[in-house]
Amino acid sequence: MAYMISDECIQCGACADACPVEAIAEGDGKYVINADTCIECGACAEACPVSAPQQA
């Protein structure tokens, strides 16, 4: 199941920089993950300082 970014997101961009398939973009108030593009690698979760990306 694809990752989703929780409301804990601080919009630092670390997750987007870490994503190898560029599935993460800046959204309204937090970053968002395109579930169709996400390969569930977990790179975003590892890079996030506040653990906002979580498996849905």
HELIX and SHEET records of a PDB file:
HELIX    1   1 ALA A   14  ALA A   18  1                                   5    
HELIX    2   2 ALA A   43  ALA A   47  1                                   5    
SHEET    1   A 2 TYR A   3  ILE A   5  0                                        
SHEET    2   A 2 PRO A  53  GLN A  55 -1                                        
SHEET    1   B 2 ILE A  24  GLU A  26  0                                        
SHEET    2   B 2 TYR A  31  ILE A  33 -1                                        
END                                                                             
